[in-house]
Amino acid sequence: MNRADYERYLAAFNAKDYDAVCDFYAEPMDMRFFGVALQSREDMKRFYSFLHAHVHESVRVLNFASSDTLTAVDAIVRIEAYRDLDRAMLDANSAGGLFPIKAGEVQEMRQFIFYTLRDGLIADVACALAPPPD
């Protein structure tokens, strides 16, 4: 996945075009981050439909590297809540590793996102949070 491909992926993600996002993924997929596990198009569409009904999520790429087997992104992920998202709602939607947020609040996190590629498609995603700045 080159940078132009990744920008198309982000554009689909930001537009909440989950079918187009899923087209970047191999099946079965293995996407795990902060307690969330997505292994199919249906999982991904269900999870992001739930999450994005409560928050606007955007990604700003700081650094990007890619090869035939891996795309690595160092990014700021910004979460802006337009509806409350509490612990019980997160737990009920298999998202217990995410942080609750109230309407009007903003969370910004530096994330390192690693996309393992298989035949040009994303087969696996792993994310890590950077420690907060001092």
Protein Blocks (a to p, Z undefined) as FASTA:
>chain_A
ZZklmmmmmmmmmnopaklmmmmpccdddddeehiacfbfklmmmmmmmmmmmbccdddd
fbdcddfkbccdddddddddfbdcdfklmmmnopambccddehiacddddddddddeehi
afbdcdddddddZZ
